[in-house]
C-alpha cells in the first residue's frame, strides 16, 4: 500500500480509504490510486486484512444431513449454487461444512468456535439436534434455511411458505375431481416436514375428507415404503401430495410397478420444483420454492448480522407448477 501511495502521489490513508470503499476521497485521488494499483500489480493480502479486521471474509454453508444427501437430493446443490453466487457478488468465500453425524458435529462446532468464518448458513436443521442451540450460544452469526424449531427468536431464518404451498397442491388435486388424496410427509422434526403436512391437513379437513398420511425422511427408500403402505391401506386412493420431488420420484416408480397409471389412476404433486421434476416420467407437477431467492436472502441476512443486525425471519412465497403428473 505504501508503494501504491508513493506511485499515486497520495497518502497511505487515502489508499486505505479507496481500497475499503469509503466515499470521502476526491475523484482525482481515487483515479490516481486505481491507476497506481494497475501499474504496480498490487493485491490486498487477505491474511493481513483478517488480522486487522478480525474477519475471515468467508461464510460457512453448514448442512446437517448425511453426506450422500448433498449429492442425492437436488435441493441442496441448487441452494448451495445460489448461496455461492450471492457470496461471490459480495466478495465473500463460501466454506462447505457437513454435520450429519455426532462426530462431524463436534468437529464443526470446534471449527466455528475458532472464528474461521464470519457467519453460518444453517441448512436442514432438525428438532432435538443440540447443534443449533450450541451455534446460537457462540458469537458467530447464524442464518437458517427454514425456521429452527425452538430457536426462532435467536437465529435468523429464511423460509419458503411451505404451508401455503402444500395447500395449493392439495387444492389443485381436489379441484381436478380427486377425492382420496393422500400425502407422504417429510421428517416431522423439520419445519418443512411439519408445515407441508399442516398445509395438506388444512385443505383435507376443510373439505371433510379422510386424511391418508404416511411419513418419509426425504429419502427415496422412505417414500417407496410409504407409497406401498398407502396402496395397501387404500387401493382406491386417486391422488398423492408428496413433500419433496426426490421422494415423489420413488413414489412414481412404485405406482408404475403396481400397475397404476399417472395421472389417469393416481395424480401426483411434489414439492421443490428443482430440475428433477421436469425430467420424471411423467413430468411432475410440483410446488416451486424459489431456492435462488432463498440463498440470496440468507446471504443478505448473514451479512447484516455480521454488521451487528438483529435476528430476523423472512418468508418467501411458493407457486404451483402444473405438469403431466397432475394436469
NORSULJO-V126651 format. One line per field, one symbol per residue. ss: DSSP state (~ for helix, > for strand, _ for the rest). psi: psi as a letter, one per 40 degrees, with the letter a starting at -180 (. if undefined). A space follows every 10 residues. Layout:
BEGIN
ss = ???
psi = ???
END
This chain:
BEGIN
ss = _~~~~~~~__ _~~~~~~~~_ ______~~~~ ~~~~~~~~~~ _____~~~~~ ~~~____>>> >>>___~~~~ ~~_~~~~~~~ ~~~~~~~~~_ __>>>>>>__ _~~~~~~~~~ ~~~_____>> >>>_______ ~~~~~~____ >>>>>_____ _____>>>>> _~~~~~~~~~ ~~~~~_____ >>>>>_____ ~~~~~~~~~~ ~~~~~~____ _>>>>____~ ~~~~~~~~~~ ~~~_____>> >>__~~~~~~ ~~~~~~~___ ______>>>> >>__~~~~~_ ____>>>>>_ ~~~~~~~~~~ ~~~~~~____ __>>>>_>>> >__~~~_
psi = dddddddefi idddddddde fidfhidddd ddddddddde fhiihddddd ddeeieeihh hhhfiidddd ddhedddddd ddddddddde fihihhhhge iddddddddd ddeefeidih hhhfiihehe ddddddeieh hhhihiihhe fdedhiihii gddddddddd dddddeeidg hiihiiheei dddddddddd ddddddefih hghihifeid dddddddddd dddgeeieih hheidddddd dddddddeeh hheddhihha hdfadddeei hihhhihhhg dddddddddd ddddddeeii hihhhiiiih hhaeeg.
END
